[in-house]
Amino acid sequence: PGERKIISGDELASMDEEEFDRAAIETNIFGRMKPDQKEAVIDSLRKQGRYVAMVGDGVNDVKSLKKAQVGVALESGSGAARGVADMVLVNDDFSALPASLVEGKRTVSGMRDILKIYISRNFALAIIIGALMLATQTIPFNPKQNFFYSFFATTVSAFFMAIWAHPSDNKALVLPAVLRYTIPTAIWTGICAVAIYLIVFNFADTGFFADMPADWYTDSKTGEWGQFEHRLASAIMILFLGITGALQLLVVQPYIKQISVDKNREPDHDLKPVVLTVLLVFTAIVFYNIEFIRDLLEIPMIPFITQMGVLLAAFVWLVLHHYVVRTERLSFITDFVEKHYKNAFEKQRAKENERALSGKEEKWRM
């Protein structure tokens, strides 16, 4: 791409190390190179932080293919080259390379988005369970209710997000970008969910809820009183979590730039995530009005006006969540985690480059 800069193996041989490194970065066409010069170019590029792919077909390309981070062999090439390669071009079709690059970008983009919703949910669960066990000495919900939360917050969304993923030129490291979203999201979600649970738990027997029919205070299966305050608080909190989990689709796969909380992510301009979000929110509320599902989840009936209040609270959560994440109000936590991750990543990459530069890899056995 860009201006053609051509260099030969003889010219490379006459250069010192500094000139060689500069030529390796600036040149895009290399000609008449010896096998050891191919290795040297790969070593130089990796040393300068580039991610290197190597295409080869012969036995003399084996070492270079092994040194590159991605080795690509031709189908018509030697068995040795195909054996060490990460990819083999069927029918020697080079047109597959651009397509594979696009597919790789799409895969990474989808993986980044899916990790955001899964990890934020797991972190939020840890915060909610830990806080409420300390406050009430009880687990705030049962496995069936947790399934309800998972279904609306992650399961359906993740399936379609993998299908709808778009290729992205975002070159940021995956895990730091994911943690920069998931940590503040989980903390904010956990705070809101715990607050909702405690408010309902402490005021369930007063005011509005005190006027409920007497049978709402009993277990629908046994007819015995069953900690109504806990059941009601859990039911309202789980509905809130399911709706807020679904609403995350709007910011993780944004339709417009203004909705996105990731400054490195371009909007998809795709209405499908918006439609799915509306369907998930609508379905969650409908499920809460079906007696069979309520009995299955072991939750009491919640007045429709209360359900609408939960929906309103979820949209307030969404607006404030956008503010908290986009303005990096909890950046001191994510900066700490990101710093340690990048240090570990750089150390690992330095070790890999050192091994690649040492030339002490195992001898290829034919």
TIVEXVO-919909 format. One record per residue (C-alpha): residue number from 0; residue in three letters; x, y, z. Coordinates in nm, 3 decimals, m for minus. Example, Ala and Ser with C-alpha at 12.3 -4.5 7.8 and 13.67 -1.06 7.14 Angstrom:
2
   num   residu      east     north        up
     0      ALA     1.230    m0.450     0.780
     1      SER     1.367    m0.106     0.714
This chain:
366
   num   residu      east     north        up
     0      PRO     0.000     0.000     0.000
     1      GLY     0.108     0.357    m0.056
     2      GLU     0.433     0.451    m0.226
     3      ARG     0.641     0.157    m0.347
     4      LYS     0.976     0.125    m0.173
     5      ILE     1.187    m0.157    m0.314
     6      ILE     1.507    m0.303    m0.174
     7      SER     1.721    m0.607    m0.260
     8      GLY     1.895    m0.859    m0.042
     9      ASP     2.238    m0.726    m0.148
    10      GLU     2.144    m0.376    m0.028
    11      LEU     2.025    m0.513     0.305
    12      ALA     2.351    m0.701     0.351
    13      SER     2.551    m0.377     0.334
    14      MET     2.349    m0.198     0.604
    15      ASP     2.429    m0.159     0.972
    16      GLU     2.166    m0.250     1.235
    17      GLU     2.007     0.095     1.254
    18      GLU     1.975     0.128     0.877
    19      PHE     1.843    m0.228     0.853
    20      ASP     1.569    m0.163     1.109
    21      ARG     1.464     0.155     0.931
    22      ALA     1.459    m0.023     0.594
    23      ALA     1.251    m0.311     0.735
    24      ILE     0.984    m0.065     0.852
    25      GLU     0.981     0.165     0.548
    26      THR     1.020    m0.088     0.264
    27      ASN     0.719    m0.272     0.123
    28      ILE     0.884    m0.477    m0.154
    29      PHE     1.186    m0.700    m0.084
    30      GLY     1.363    m0.883    m0.367
    31      ARG     1.631    m1.151    m0.405
    32      MET     1.656    m1.221    m0.036
    33      LYS     1.836    m1.511     0.127
    34      PRO     1.655    m1.720     0.390
    35      ASP     1.857    m1.567     0.675
    36      GLN     1.768    m1.217     0.551
    37      LYS     1.397    m1.303     0.564
    38      GLU     1.445    m1.410     0.925
    39      ALA     1.635    m1.090     1.000
    40      VAL     1.355    m0.874     0.856
    41      ILE     1.097    m1.059     1.068
    42      ASP     1.317    m1.020     1.377
    43      SER     1.352    m0.647     1.310
    44      LEU     0.980    m0.594     1.261
    45      ARG     0.891    m0.786     1.577
    46      LYS     1.155    m0.597     1.773
    47      GLN     0.987    m0.274     1.665
    48      GLY     0.647    m0.392     1.789
    49      ARG     0.493    m0.502     1.458
    50      TYR     0.269    m0.807     1.426
    51      VAL     0.426    m1.008     1.144
    52      ALA     0.277    m1.248     0.889
    53      MET     0.499    m1.446     0.652
    54      VAL     0.397    m1.620     0.329
    55      GLY     0.622    m1.900     0.207
    56      ASP     0.625    m2.222     0.008
    57      GLY     0.967    m2.384     0.030
    58      VAL     1.182    m2.568     0.283
    59      ASN     1.405    m2.261     0.305
    60      ASP     1.104    m2.061     0.433
    61      VAL     1.041    m2.289     0.732
    62      LYS     1.243    m2.089     0.985
    63      SER     1.087    m1.762     0.871
    64      LEU     0.738    m1.909     0.892
    65      LYS     0.810    m2.023     1.247
    66      LYS     0.949    m1.686     1.352
    67      ALA     0.652    m1.490     1.219
    68      GLN     0.350    m1.456     1.443
    69      VAL     0.132    m1.582     1.158
    70      GLY     0.280    m1.827     0.909
    71      VAL     0.100    m1.869     0.576
    72      ALA     0.197    m2.148     0.334
    73      LEU     0.088    m2.222    m0.023
    74      GLU    m0.097    m2.547    m0.087
    75      SER     0.150    m2.628    m0.364
    76      GLY     0.444    m2.565    m0.131
    77      SER     0.658    m2.817     0.050
    78      GLY     0.519    m3.037     0.325
    79      ALA     0.762    m2.878     0.569
    80      ALA     0.624    m2.530     0.499
    81      ARG     0.265    m2.646     0.530
    82      GLY     0.351    m2.830     0.852
    83      VAL     0.473    m2.522     1.040
    84      ALA     0.225    m2.274     0.890
    85      ASP    m0.078    m2.140     1.077
    86      MET    m0.274    m2.107     0.752
    87      VAL    m0.256    m2.281     0.414
    88      LEU    m0.382    m2.101     0.103
    89      VAL    m0.598    m2.354    m0.081
    90      ASN    m0.533    m2.352    m0.457
    91      ASP    m0.260    m2.092    m0.384
    92      ASP    m0.534    m1.829    m0.386
    93      PHE    m0.388    m1.506    m0.246
    94      SER    m0.728    m1.337    m0.266
    95      ALA    m0.820    m1.524     0.053
    96      LEU    m0.576    m1.311     0.255
    97      PRO    m0.772    m0.981     0.245
    98      ALA    m1.093    m1.172     0.323
    99      SER    m0.926    m1.347     0.617
   100      LEU    m0.803    m1.012     0.747
   101      VAL    m1.157    m0.870     0.738
   102      GLU    m1.297    m1.183     0.904
   103      GLY    m1.029    m1.161     1.172
   104      LYS    m1.124    m0.799     1.245
   105      ARG    m1.490    m0.899     1.261
   106      THR    m1.414    m1.184     1.501
   107      VAL    m1.209    m0.963     1.733
   108      SER    m1.473    m0.690     1.724
   109      GLY    m1.749    m0.937     1.811
   110      MET    m1.540    m1.097     2.082
   111      ARG    m1.469    m0.756     2.238
   112      ASP    m1.839    m0.667     2.246
   113      ILE    m1.950    m1.005     2.386
   114      LEU    m1.684    m0.997     2.657
   115      LYS    m1.813    m0.658     2.767
   116      ILE    m2.161    m0.785     2.848
   117      TYR    m2.049    m1.118     2.995
   118      ILE    m1.776    m0.983     3.222
   119      SER    m1.983    m0.685     3.338
   120      ARG    m2.265    m0.925     3.431
   121      ASN    m2.030    m1.155     3.623
   122      PHE    m1.868    m0.866     3.811
   123      ALA    m2.210    m0.718     3.889
   124      LEU    m2.331    m1.054     4.024
   125      ALA    m2.029    m1.077     4.253
   126      ILE    m2.094    m0.726     4.388
   127      ILE    m2.467    m0.785     4.437
   128      ILE    m2.433    m1.124     4.606
   129      GLY    m2.147    m1.009     4.828
   130      ALA    m2.317    m0.687     4.937
   131      LEU    m2.658    m0.841     5.004
   132      MET    m2.519    m1.142     5.188
   133      LEU    m2.345    m0.899     5.422
   134      ALA    m2.656    m0.682     5.459
   135      THR    m2.928    m0.949     5.484
   136      GLN    m2.741    m1.277     5.549
   137      THR    m2.921    m1.435     5.254
   138      ILE    m2.854    m1.506     4.888
   139      PRO    m3.061    m1.244     4.700
   140      PHE    m3.197    m1.475     4.429
   141      ASN    m3.226    m1.840     4.330
   142      PRO    m3.071    m2.015     4.026
   143      LYS    m3.393    m1.983     3.822
   144      GLN    m3.398    m1.607     3.873
   145      ASN    m3.029    m1.592     3.785
   146      PHE    m3.113    m1.775     3.461
   147      PHE    m3.377    m1.509     3.386
   148      TYR    m3.112    m1.240     3.433
   149      SER    m2.859    m1.427     3.218
   150      PHE    m3.110    m1.496     2.942
   151      PHE    m3.207    m1.132     2.892
   152      ALA    m2.869    m0.975     2.972
   153      THR    m2.625    m1.203     2.791
   154      THR    m2.750    m1.526     2.630
   155      VAL    m2.972    m1.387     2.354
   156      SER    m2.762    m1.074     2.304
   157      ALA    m2.433    m1.264     2.272
   158      PHE    m2.577    m1.502     2.011
   159      PHE    m2.690    m1.222     1.783
   160      MET    m2.389    m1.001     1.854
   161      ALA    m2.164    m1.274     1.713
   162      ILE    m2.374    m1.280     1.395
   163      TRP    m2.399    m0.902     1.360
   164      ALA    m2.037    m0.817     1.440
   165      HIS    m1.875    m0.568     1.202
   166      PRO    m1.502    m0.552     1.119
   167      SER    m1.329    m0.276     1.312
   168      ASP    m0.994    m0.098     1.276
   169      ASN    m0.979    m0.056     1.654
   170      LYS    m0.620    m0.159     1.736
   171      ALA    m0.650    m0.119     2.113
   172      LEU    m0.570    m0.424     2.326
   173      VAL    m0.887    m0.626     2.381
   174      LEU    m0.877    m0.686     2.757
   175      PRO    m0.792    m0.329     2.870
   176      ALA    m1.070    m0.191     2.649
   177      VAL    m1.313    m0.449     2.787
   178      LEU    m1.218    m0.377     3.149
   179      ARG    m1.251    m0.002     3.093
   180      TYR    m1.616    m0.073     3.017
   181      THR    m1.696    m0.366     3.245
   182      ILE    m1.554    m0.240     3.576
   183      PRO    m1.753     0.088     3.597
   184      THR    m2.058    m0.083     3.444
   185      ALA    m2.051    m0.361     3.704
   186      ILE    m1.999    m0.120     3.993
   187      TRP    m2.280     0.111     3.879
   188      THR    m2.515    m0.182     3.812
   189      GLY    m2.431    m0.340     4.147
   190      ILE    m2.495    m0.018     4.338
   191      CYS    m2.833     0.035     4.170
   192      ALA    m2.944    m0.326     4.212
   193      VAL    m2.846    m0.341     4.579
   194      ALA    m3.023    m0.008     4.644
   195      ILE    m3.342    m0.133     4.477
   196      TYR    m3.336    m0.458     4.674
   197      LEU    m3.282    m0.288     5.010
   198      ILE    m3.547    m0.021     4.948
   199      VAL    m3.812    m0.278     4.854
   200      PHE    m3.702    m0.519     5.129
   201      ASN    m3.735    m0.255     5.400
   202      PHE    m4.059    m0.098     5.277
   203      ALA    m4.244    m0.406     5.150
   204      ASP    m4.482    m0.412     5.448
   205      THR    m4.568    m0.042     5.436
   206      GLY    m4.746     0.192     5.200
   207      PHE    m4.832     0.057     4.857
   208      PHE    m4.720    m0.303     4.911
   209      ALA    m4.911    m0.334     5.240
   210      ASP    m5.239    m0.310     5.045
   211      MET    m5.168    m0.625     4.843
   212      PRO    m5.402    m0.926     4.875
   213      ALA    m5.316    m1.153     5.167
   214      ASP    m5.238    m1.452     4.944
   215      TRP    m4.948    m1.259     4.789
   216      TYR    m4.766    m1.298     5.118
   217      THR    m4.778    m1.677     5.092
   218      ASP    m4.597    m1.926     4.875
   219      SER    m4.813    m2.008     4.572
   220      LYS    m4.730    m2.380     4.598
   221      THR    m4.739    m2.456     4.972
   222      GLY    m4.972    m2.184     5.098
   223      GLU    m4.720    m2.102     5.371
   224      TRP    m4.575    m1.763     5.448
   225      GLY    m4.241    m1.740     5.266
   226      GLN    m4.042    m1.428     5.341
   227      PHE    m4.247    m1.205     5.117
   228      GLU    m4.015    m0.907     5.159
   229      HIS    m3.721    m1.106     5.024
   230      ARG    m3.921    m1.255     4.737
   231      LEU    m4.062    m0.920     4.632
   232      ALA    m3.725    m0.744     4.653
   233      SER    m3.560    m1.023     4.452
   234      ALA    m3.832    m1.015     4.186
   235      ILE    m3.808    m0.639     4.133
   236      MET    m3.427    m0.643     4.136
   237      ILE    m3.408    m0.930     3.883
   238      LEU    m3.648    m0.750     3.649
   239      PHE    m3.431    m0.439     3.677
   240      LEU    m3.115    m0.641     3.604
   241      GLY    m3.272    m0.817     3.305
   242      ILE    m3.385    m0.489     3.149
   243      THR    m3.056    m0.306     3.213
   244      GLY    m2.866    m0.604     3.074
   245      ALA    m3.070    m0.584     2.754
   246      LEU    m3.019    m0.206     2.734
   247      GLN    m2.642    m0.257     2.725
   248      LEU    m2.682    m0.359     2.360
   249      LEU    m2.752     0.006     2.278
   250      VAL    m2.410     0.119     2.403
   251      VAL    m2.199    m0.188     2.321
   252      GLN    m2.316    m0.195     1.957
   253      PRO    m2.418     0.170     1.915
   254      TYR    m2.633     0.290     1.629
   255      ILE    m2.485     0.641     1.646
   256      LYS    m2.161     0.782     1.787
   257      GLN    m2.338     0.977     2.061
   258      ILE    m2.458     0.654     2.224
   259      SER    m2.118     0.484     2.224
   260      VAL    m1.910     0.487     2.543
   261      ASP    m1.596     0.360     2.365
   262      LYS    m1.410     0.649     2.202
   263      ASN    m1.219     0.405     1.978
   264      ARG    m1.534     0.238     1.844
   265      GLU    m1.715     0.359     1.536
   266      PRO    m2.097     0.330     1.533
   267      ASP    m2.248     0.038     1.341
   268      HIS    m2.546     0.232     1.198
   269      ASP    m2.736    m0.095     1.230
   270      LEU    m3.092    m0.097     1.364
   271      LYS    m3.098    m0.469     1.446
   272      PRO    m2.948    m0.430     1.799
   273      VAL    m3.204    m0.156     1.871
   274      VAL    m3.492    m0.380     1.761
   275      LEU    m3.356    m0.673     1.964
   276      THR    m3.326    m0.450     2.272
   277      VAL    m3.690    m0.342     2.243
   278      LEU    m3.802    m0.705     2.201
   279      LEU    m3.600    m0.822     2.502
   280      VAL    m3.735    m0.548     2.729
   281      PHE    m4.092    m0.611     2.613
   282      THR    m4.056    m0.989     2.659
   283      ALA    m3.911    m0.951     3.009
   284      ILE    m4.212    m0.747     3.120
   285      VAL    m4.456    m0.988     2.952
   286      PHE    m4.294    m1.283     3.131
   287      TYR    m4.354    m1.112     3.465
   288      ASN    m4.726    m1.103     3.385
   289      ILE    m4.759    m1.476     3.307
   290      GLU    m4.853    m1.678     3.615
   291      PHE    m4.680    m1.997     3.499
   292      ILE    m4.347    m1.816     3.457
   293      ARG    m4.386    m1.636     3.789
   294      ASP    m4.442    m1.971     3.963
   295      LEU    m4.141    m2.114     3.781
   296      LEU    m3.922    m1.824     3.894
   297      GLU    m4.078    m1.831     4.242
   298      ILE    m4.170    m1.463     4.240
   299      PRO    m4.490    m1.286     4.353
   300      MET    m4.707    m1.087     4.117
   301      ILE    m4.586    m0.729     4.081
   302      PRO    m4.832    m0.448     3.999
   303      PHE    m4.800    m0.322     3.642
   304      ILE    m4.734     0.030     3.766
   305      THR    m4.438    m0.106     3.963
   306      GLN    m4.308    m0.278     3.650
   307      MET    m4.326     0.055     3.467
   308      GLY    m4.138     0.212     3.757
   309      VAL    m3.864    m0.049     3.715
   310      LEU    m3.853     0.027     3.342
   311      LEU    m3.815     0.399     3.417
   312      ALA    m3.540     0.322     3.669
   313      ALA    m3.362     0.115     3.402
   314      PHE    m3.362     0.409     3.159
   315      VAL    m3.230     0.639     3.432
   316      TRP    m2.959     0.377     3.489
   317      LEU    m2.879     0.384     3.115
   318      VAL    m2.836     0.763     3.104
   319      LEU    m2.618     0.774     3.416
   320      HIS    m2.427     0.464     3.302
   321      HIS    m2.339     0.642     2.978
   322      TYR    m2.215     0.939     3.181
   323      VAL    m2.014     0.728     3.427
   324      VAL    m1.840     0.517     3.162
   325      ARG    m1.786     0.781     2.892
   326      THR    m1.650     1.044     3.133
   327      GLU    m1.434     0.778     3.303
   328      ARG    m1.553     0.868     3.653
   329      LEU    m1.409     0.541     3.783
   330      SER    m1.091     0.560     3.575
   331      PHE    m0.865     0.530     3.881
   332      ILE    m0.978     0.167     3.915
   333      THR    m0.949     0.081     3.546
   334      ASP    m0.615     0.263     3.517
   335      PHE    m0.474     0.050     3.798
   336      VAL    m0.592    m0.275     3.637
   337      GLU    m0.487    m0.167     3.288
   338      LYS    m0.140    m0.065     3.405
   339      HIS    m0.073    m0.407     3.557
   340      TYR    m0.217    m0.588     3.255
   341      LYS    m0.007    m0.387     3.008
   342      ASN     0.307    m0.448     3.214
   343      ALA     0.239    m0.822     3.210
   344      PHE     0.159    m0.807     2.838
   345      GLU     0.479    m0.617     2.754
   346      LYS     0.688    m0.861     2.958
   347      GLN     0.530    m1.155     2.777
   348      ARG     0.582    m0.993     2.436
   349      ALA     0.943    m0.912     2.526
   350      LYS     1.001    m1.278     2.616
   351      GLU     0.846    m1.392     2.288
   352      ASN     1.057    m1.147     2.089
   353      GLU     1.366    m1.253     2.281
   354      ARG     1.300    m1.617     2.196
   355      ALA     1.239    m1.524     1.833
   356      LEU     1.560    m1.319     1.817
   357      SER     1.776    m1.575     1.995
   358      GLY     1.753    m1.825     1.714
   359      LYS     1.746    m2.110     1.963
   360      GLU     1.419    m2.263     1.853
   361      GLU     1.412    m2.639     1.809
   362      LYS     1.553    m2.772     1.487
   363      TRP     1.284    m2.863     1.232
   364      ARG     1.262    m3.238     1.180
   365      MET     1.172    m3.349     0.834
